[in-house]
């Protein structure tokens, strides 16, 4: 909610006295213009409350102008703001969600499949479906079993491969053991498997830029005889003696970092032939670009996601590179009011495995903290 349509400038401070909005600070707009707009958009109701219609803010921005210490009501679904004539106040912490954040379609589809009643009743997921504690709990509650690898004992008839994918040999092994294999591999991860197959067929030495121990990377290289995983610039020596390399990325890698690695490979091994296929997925790029933009506008960023979520850590790294204070939390209870003292604008971002209801809870808690400041 908020008066975002007032433009990119934000109404940050102010007090509401009766029906007159007095502005103590306005960014980019003449106070007189704002007063007119505010008056036009507010209506006095017969019961003594005031109501106004939200104008859609940019980038999901959520100003917190009308606080509820004395009974005002905010209905953000309807875009309506209501509050009592007296005691209404304008709070001073603006909250903006990154324009892309939270669960991607690949993770969402995998969760939906795992929770579908036909299979969840007798299902084991091989590996962590999502790196998010709340979702893992939901799966537990639905009776879904989880094992970290196929070496663990599996007692159910149904097994599921996660959105991160797995080598074809593992799927065959599970099938040979008599399980019904549900493959929830994200299509964008399958695209990486296909790209690697093509590169190998064409005679390139396959190179994956990513985390060696990540389940997605293990799935990509699991059936290969000869391959190289480059985690960072310290691993470049592993390419010594190679003549033709075909390079792909883990889908959640930072594309900027991957390009830097490619540049360094080219400089260190000028004679090496490189075929690069950009396999960082679009949802990851969207989230990284969005946090990149937003972190330039805010005083503090809240990064929501599992502590073991690789892509959430990358979002955190973007914030740190931008030198904006950033806090990584898994849930709203971890938000500490002390982080927001004197903060005018807080941003929220979340990794691709963070459910949107967790983001909503974080957002609601920030509104509450703003009111308590
Ligand atoms: S992060 Fe990308 S590749 Fe991974 S599940 Fe989501 S959309 Fe698919």
Boltz pocket constraint, residues with backbone or C-beta under 6 A from the ligand:
constraints:
  - pocket:
      binder: B
      contacts: [[A, 104], [A, 105], [A, 106], [A, 107], [A, 163], [A, 164], [A, 186], [A, 187], [A, 188], [A, 189], [A, 251], [A, 252], [A, 281], [A, 282], [A, 283], [A, 284], [A, 352]]
      max_distance: 6.0
